Amino acid sequence: MNAQEKHQYWSSLIEQQKQSDKSITQFCAEQNISYQTFYTWAKKLRTQPEPQRLQPILVTDVSVENVNVVTLVLANGLRAQLPIHLSASQIQHWVAALQ
């Protein structure tokens, strides 16, 4: 089982336990899994940073009036006009804030 499959497997088990009316101890015993391993994965999944998501960005033609801005159109429909002099990290910050 690769890392992604393990992640999905344990996420599914932890969600099943949450949806059940059983204690973690009882759930683990019925599933024949280690109580300690369950808690290790629960903690690991709780503290994992959110995975980065790629969002397609359309850059439209710049009109003559707006030569100092870049217009971004995000997949969720939001439009943003940002100053053309922003660094890549500043643009990433704005894109993340708009999502």
One Martini backbone bead per residue (centre of mass of N, CA, C, O) as a GRO file, in nm:
protein
   99
    1MET     BB    1   0.095   0.038   0.025
    2ASN     BB    2   0.072   0.351  -0.028
    3ALA     BB    3   0.051   0.659   0.107
    4GLN     BB    4  -0.227   0.733  -0.012
    5GLU     BB    5  -0.374   0.473   0.069
    6LYS     BB    6  -0.330   0.502   0.371
    7HIS     BB    7  -0.469   0.769   0.406
    8GLN     BB    8  -0.747   0.671   0.304
    9TYR     BB    9  -0.788   0.436   0.496
   10TRP     BB   10  -0.768   0.599   0.768
   11SER     BB   11  -0.981   0.808   0.705
   12SER     BB   12  -1.209   0.604   0.680
   13LEU     BB   13  -1.191   0.476   0.962
   14ILE     BB   14  -1.227   0.736   1.126
   15GLU     BB   15  -1.505   0.804   1.006
   16GLN     BB   16  -1.649   0.545   1.092
   17GLN     BB   17  -1.617   0.591   1.395
   18LYS     BB   18  -1.768   0.862   1.409
   19GLN     BB   19  -2.044   0.736   1.289
   20SER     BB   20  -2.044   0.569   1.518
   21ASP     BB   21  -2.142   0.440   1.854
   22LYS     BB   22  -1.842   0.388   1.912
   23SER     BB   23  -1.573   0.338   2.056
   24ILE     BB   24  -1.249   0.316   1.990
   25THR     BB   25  -1.198   0.050   2.131
   26GLN     BB   26  -1.434  -0.107   2.002
   27PHE     BB   27  -1.371  -0.054   1.707
   28CYS     BB   28  -1.086  -0.180   1.703
   29ALA     BB   29  -1.170  -0.463   1.791
   30GLU     BB   30  -1.368  -0.516   1.548
   31GLN     BB   31  -1.127  -0.442   1.329
   32ASN     BB   32  -0.847  -0.545   1.418
   33ILE     BB   33  -0.699  -0.291   1.559
   34SER     BB   34  -0.485  -0.072   1.678
   35TYR     BB   35  -0.516   0.171   1.905
   36GLN     BB   36  -0.242   0.319   1.860
   37THR     BB   37  -0.264   0.342   1.551
   38PHE     BB   38  -0.518   0.506   1.542
   39TYR     BB   39  -0.404   0.752   1.700
   40THR     BB   40  -0.169   0.811   1.514
   41TRP     BB   41  -0.345   0.871   1.262
   42ALA     BB   42  -0.527   1.086   1.381
   43LYS     BB   43  -0.298   1.283   1.438
   44LYS     BB   44  -0.171   1.297   1.158
   45LEU     BB   45  -0.435   1.401   1.009
   46ARG     BB   46  -0.475   1.659   1.189
   47THR     BB   47  -0.160   1.783   1.127
   48GLN     BB   48  -0.195   1.812   0.838
   49PRO     BB   49  -0.152   1.980   0.577
   50GLU     BB   50  -0.294   2.130   0.335
   51PRO     BB   51  -0.326   2.071   0.028
   52GLN     BB   52  -0.236   2.170  -0.265
   53ARG     BB   53  -0.405   2.365  -0.512
   54LEU     BB   54  -0.489   2.381  -0.838
   55GLN     BB   55  -0.555   2.677  -1.035
   56PRO     BB   56  -0.698   2.805  -1.288
   57ILE     BB   57  -0.569   3.080  -1.491
   58LEU     BB   58  -0.689   3.364  -1.652
   59VAL     BB   59  -0.541   3.574  -1.896
   60THR     BB   60  -0.620   3.865  -2.016
   61ASP     BB   61  -0.631   4.111  -2.206
   62VAL     BB   62  -0.475   4.414  -2.220
   63SER     BB   63  -0.571   4.715  -2.189
   64VAL     BB   64  -0.478   5.035  -2.234
   65GLU     BB   65  -0.591   5.141  -1.952
   66ASN     BB   66  -0.459   4.857  -1.800
   67VAL     BB   67  -0.123   4.838  -1.790
   68ASN     BB   68  -0.099   4.810  -1.446
   69VAL     BB   69  -0.268   4.538  -1.480
   70VAL     BB   70  -0.391   4.218  -1.371
   71THR     BB   71  -0.626   3.979  -1.479
   72LEU     BB   72  -0.796   3.747  -1.277
   73VAL     BB   73  -0.951   3.420  -1.341
   74LEU     BB   74  -1.114   3.206  -1.160
   75ALA     BB   75  -1.280   2.906  -1.142
   76ASN     BB   76  -1.498   3.046  -0.929
   77GLY     BB   77  -1.529   3.354  -1.084
   78LEU     BB   78  -1.322   3.527  -0.983
   79ARG     BB   79  -1.196   3.862  -0.989
   80ALA     BB   80  -0.866   4.016  -1.041
   81GLN     BB   81  -0.689   4.321  -0.987
   82LEU     BB   82  -0.342   4.350  -1.030
   83PRO     BB   83  -0.052   4.461  -0.995
   84ILE     BB   84   0.218   4.416  -1.211
   85HIS     BB   85   0.456   4.431  -0.969
   86LEU     BB   86   0.409   4.172  -0.849
   87SER     BB   87   0.499   3.903  -0.701
   88ALA     BB   88   0.461   3.571  -0.694
   89SER     BB   89   0.395   3.554  -0.386
   90GLN     BB   90   0.172   3.771  -0.390
   91ILE     BB   91  -0.011   3.626  -0.588
   92GLN     BB   92  -0.048   3.368  -0.422
   93HIS     BB   93  -0.181   3.506  -0.185
   94TRP     BB   94  -0.431   3.614  -0.340
   95VAL     BB   95  -0.533   3.346  -0.452
   96ALA     BB   96  -0.577   3.212  -0.175
   97ALA     BB   97  -0.778   3.432  -0.068
   98LEU     BB   98  -0.996   3.384  -0.310
   99GLN     BB   99  -1.077   3.068  -0.256
   0.00000   0.00000   0.00000
